[in-house]
Amino acid sequence: MKVREKMAEILLGYGITVNEPDDDLTRYITDSLQFISFVVDVEAALNIEMPDYLLQYEALTSFNRLVERLEEIYEEGGEEDEEADKESP
């Protein structure tokens, strides 16, 4: 499943439907508990660790920008996993 689709699925679990690609997610994720839960869900779903710059509430101001950054992180992690698989006997 692609990152964008996975993100939409996670948000749907919070009752959030992204209508526009540049939706400001801070309109929907309004408090720190929701934000932390969202981050934990994203990390678990994508099997990544979000860098510090994405652990700021302001990172949610654009759905597209967040997805693009997560895709970069996910792809980097995926490449590392593939290399580890090749090195395994």
Secondary structure, DSSP 4 states (H G I P E B T S, - for coil): --HHHHHHHHHHHTT----STT--GGGT--SHHHHHHHHHHHHHHHT----GGGSSGGGGS-HHHHHHHHHHHHHHHHHHHHHHHHH--
